[in-house]
Amino acid sequence: MSSAYDRLPLNALRVFEAVAARLSFGDAAEALHVTPAAVSQQIKSLEEYLQTPLFRRNGRTVQLTPEGEQLLPGVRRGLDELEAALQALRQDRRIGALNVTTISSFLQKWLMPRLADLHEQHPDVELRFHTSADLVDFARSDFHVGIRLGLGLYEGLVTEKLMSEWLVAVASPAVIAKHGVLCDGADLSKYPLLHGTESEWSDWFSRDGRPSRKPRGAFIDDSAALLTAVHEGLGFGIMRWTLVADELQTGRVVLASRRVIPYRYAYYFVCPEGYAELPKVAALRQWLRQQARAFGSPAVQPRE
């Protein structure tokens, strides 16, 4: 299907503006880095396209015809708008809005506290976040980057593992003071347990200490909300390490067990191949690498 723009003599129009600005075929040729003959050919083809002369040639003197004077302002407006659009795209590749999709809990508890450093290093990069556990279709959306918690099986995308994840048991200081830490073989019915989507309490303890039935307790399907419940002293929770590491440093929560379970999922940076070399995407990717390397693993006894 042909477009209305298919037959527009765009190169000839650019040559026309160059000659009109200088009123010289030779000077225009020098500015465009072509020969005077090439300039003359382009002007001739444009005049044939319009079926009207655009310049009066008298030896070395060149003047615009009335038709040329009528055409010139429109050509300049069009070239100015085209240049502005191209410049905006070049600028947008380096800076500007960077649309990122990730899960809400990771954004709130790990990424958000670190974003001031990103802004300090790259003040011109404007982040726009979308939070969802569902994978987005990059081909049908305007997202540039995803930070996903999964197995790394993202076909057709540039994929880089950022960091591993672990599960730890935590509680508020008040809950620990009242109930003590969690021990293998303990009667779980005596503990106020909070349930989430990361792991079952029945899987937390060693095989000999597992209860015969699922422990009771409130279920909260949002990890950040579950952490809030732990803060409020509602019970013990099994949480991802990335969500509680900073909370442990401040003392808002404490470890309820020295056991650590490696999580089945890890964090991955993903993006379409066509976006990977965008300067703003590359800047975010490098910054995430730095932050992930600086983030420590749990300094407690792991259990496979």
N, C-alpha and C positions, 0 to 999 in steps of 0.2 A: 504494500500500500504506500503510495507516494505521499510526501508531505508538501505543504505549501512552501517550505523552505528549500526543497530539493534543488531548485533551479536558480536560487539566489546567487549572484556572482560575488560572494563575500570577499574573495581575495582582490577582485577588481575594485570593489568599494574601498577597501583599505588603501589601495594604490591611488585611487581618486582623491582621498582625503590628504594623502601625503603630497601629491602634486598641488592640490588647492591651497595647502598650508604654506607652500614654498614658492608657488607659481614658477616652478622650474622642474622639468623632467629630469635633468641631470642631478639636481640636488635631492630630488625625491629618490632617484635610483641609488644615490650614495647612502641616504638614510635607511633605505630598505635592504641594502647590501645585494642589489641586483643590477643588471645592466640597463642603460637608458632604453635599449631596444625592448627589453622585457616590460618596462614601464609603459612604453608606447603601445605595445601589444595589448596590455591589460586595459588601458584606456579605450583603445579601439573596440575591444570586445564589449566593454560596458556601453559605449555609445551605440553599438549595433543592437545590444540587448534593449536599450531604451528608445532606440530609433530617433535619437536627437544628439546633436553635438554638445559637448560639455565644456570644451576649451576652444578659444581662438588662438591659433598659433601664428605668430608673425616673427619669423626668424627665431631668435632666442627668447623673445618675449611671449609669455603665456598669460592669458586672461580667462576668467570664467565667463561662460555665456550666461544669459539670464536663467536658462534651464539648470546650468551647473550651480549657480547661486541658490536656486530653489532647492536643489538636492542636498547641498552641503550641510545645512543644519540638522536635517534628519539623519544623515549618515553619521555625523559626529555624536548625536544623541545615542544612536544605536551602538556605535563602537564604545562609547563611554559606559553604557549599561552592560555590554558584554565584558568589558575589562573589569567592571565592578563585580560581576558575578564570578568571574574567574579568580579574582583576588580574594573574594569571600571564601571560595572553596579552598584556595591555598592556605588561607588563614585558619579555616576550620580544621584542616588536617593537622595543624600544629597545636592549636589551643581551642578553647570553646567547650561546648557541652559534650560530655562523655557519658553515654547512657550505659549503666551497669545494672545487671540483674543478679541477685543473690538471695539467700534466705534471711528472714528478718532477724532471727536470733544472732546470727554471725555479724550482721551489720550493727546491731545494737550493742553487743557486748565485746566484740573484738575489733571490728573495723572502725566504728565511730570514735572510740577514744584515741585512735592513732591518726585520724584524718588531718589534725592540725599540722602534723609534720609534713604530710603530703602537700598541704596548701602552702606551707613555708617553702618547700622545695620547688613546687610548680604552681605558683599563684594564678596563672592564666588558665589552668585546667578546671573547668566547672563540672562537677559530678552530679548526675541525676540518677537516683536509685529507684529500682523496681524490686520489690520483695515478694517472692513466691517460691514455694517448693517445687512448682511445676517448671519444667524446662521450656524455654522460649524457642520459637522458630526464628532464627536470625534472618532467614530469607524473607520472612513475612513481617518483620518488625524493624524498628529503628535502633535496636540495641547494638552496641559495639562490643561489649565484654560481658562475660558471666563469671562469677566466682561460685563454683558449685561444690556441694558435699556429696561425694559419690565414689564410684569405682574407677572413674577416669575413662569410661567407654563412651566417648562423645565423637561419633563417626563424622568425618567431614569437617571437623573443627581443629584449629591449632589448640593443643592441650598440653598443659604443664602442671605437674604436681607442685603445689606450694608447701604443704605441710601435712603431717600425719595428725591423727586425732586419738584421744584416749577418753575413757570414762572413769570418773572418780565419784565417790560418795561424799556428800557434804551436808552440813546442817548449820544452823545459827549457833553462836556461842551459848545462848540460853538453852537450846535443845540439848546440846552436848552436856552442859552442866546438869541438866535434869535427868537425862537418860544414859549418859555415857557414850562411848564409841561403840561401833558395831563389831561383833565378834562372831567367828564361826561357831556354829552349834547353838547360837542363842535362839531363844523363842521370839521369832519375829513379831508375833502378835502383841508383844509388849512395847514395840517401837511404833511411833507415829510415822508411817511411811507414805511418801508421795510418789505417785506413778506417772511416768511420761512415756514417750515414744522411743527413747534411746535403748533401754534395756529393761528386762524384768528383774525384780528383786530376787526371784527364785534362781536366777542365773548368776547372781553376784557372788554368793558364797561358794566355798569348795563343795564338792559333791557330797561329802559326809554331812555337811551342815545344811543341806538344802531342805526346806520344809516339804511336807507331804502335799500341801495344797498352796495355791497362790495366796500370798499375803494380802490382806485387805488394806484399803487406803484410798484417798482421793486420787482421781486420774485427771491430769492436765495435759492437753495435747500440744501446747505451745511451750517451747523450751524457755523462752524469756519469762513467760508467766509462771512457769514452774520455779524458776530461780527466785522470782519475787515471793512466791509462797514460802520458799526456804528462808529468805530474808525475814519474813514476818513470823518465823518460828512455828510454822504449821507442821513441820516434820522434816525427815531426811529425804534427800533426793539424789538420784543418780544423774550426773550432769556431764556434758562434754567439757573437756579440759579448757578449750578455748573460751568458753563462756564464764568460767569461774576463776581462772588464774589471777586476774586482776582483783577480783573480789577477795580471794584468799590473802593477797598482799595487804589489802586494807583492813582485813580482819572482820569484814561483814559476814563472811561465812568461814567455816573451818572444816578441815578434812575429818570425816567421820570414820575413816578406815585408811590404813596404809596400802591397801590393795589398789592396783590400777589394772584396768582391762583395755588392751588395744582395741580401738574401734574399727569396725569393718570398713568404714568409709574414711576418705581423706578429702582435703580441699584442693580443688583444681582451678586454675585459670584457663578459661576457654574463650575463643573468639574466632570468627570467620577468617580464613586465610587472607582475604582482601583487606582486612582491618589491622592485621598483625603489625604491619610496618608503619601505620599512622604514628606520627611522633607522640601524640597524646596517649595513645594506647600503649606504645612502647614505654613511655614514662611511667604509667600506672603499673605496668607489668614489672618493671625493674624495681619500683618502690615496694611492691608486694613481696618480691623476692627478698629484699632487704629486711622487711618487717618479719617475714616468716623465719628467716635465719636467726633473727635476734630473739624470737619467741622461744622460751625454753620448754622442755618436756617435763612431765611430772617427776619430781625427785623422790618418788616412793617406789615400793617394790612392785614390779609389774607381774602380771599373771597372764600367761597365754591361754 
